[in-house]
Amino acid sequence: MPKDAVISDVAMWEASIVTWLRANVGEDPAHDLDHLQRVWRTAKALASTETLTSPGTTVNMLVVLAASLLHDIVNVPKDHPDRSRASRLSADLADDLLRDMGFPEALLPPTRHAIEAHSYSAGIEPLTIEAKIVQDSDRLESLGAIGIARCFATSGLMKRALFHGEDPLAQTRPLDDLQYALDHFEAKLFRLPETMQTMAGRSRALERANFLRAFRAQLLAEIAGDS
């Protein structure tokens, strides 16, 4: 298929999916339409880098598009017992939606896999380049300035404290990121760079994780009254 035709196809499907999302996506500020569109923009950048740095690599951008935009259409709260099933539930709904919209049948299984594998809590290994790109793009949303904003937005919804006032680094207590937002940095966020699947994703993740560490250092200084 000519490159211009592929680009046109992706643009058409993006418009159709975003139209559906505008009418159906939830209001959770950490998992809203803006989040889905940021993941898609990041995925496009990572895919472009992959094809440039790995000769012979082919990325199906329709799969990346659909999985990026639909990966969180079923949003299970972080503290819900079914949280680990969220990506599977999103994949089920996305499969039905895309089929009803006339999405290419052959692309439904790889799109489903990319959606299921994006989740940290599901623990599903991404087996395709499209799934790896979508997973990296979503995990980058948990790091850097966006990651800080989303972490504390989610904490507000969960009504968890910003940090433990007497032991913010959990030096004399177990980490508990269901109770304290800052604990989530150590419990999960600082571990994300080592889980990245693409070279470009890993590079961005390390840079954003360093930003998180700088933020935490400043926060601790302010808590101690040193800044």
Summary of the structure (lengths in Angstrom):
residues: 227
radius of gyration: 18.5
end to end distance: 58.9
largest distance: 62.1
contacts: 712
relative contact order: 0.11
helix: 66%
strand: 1%
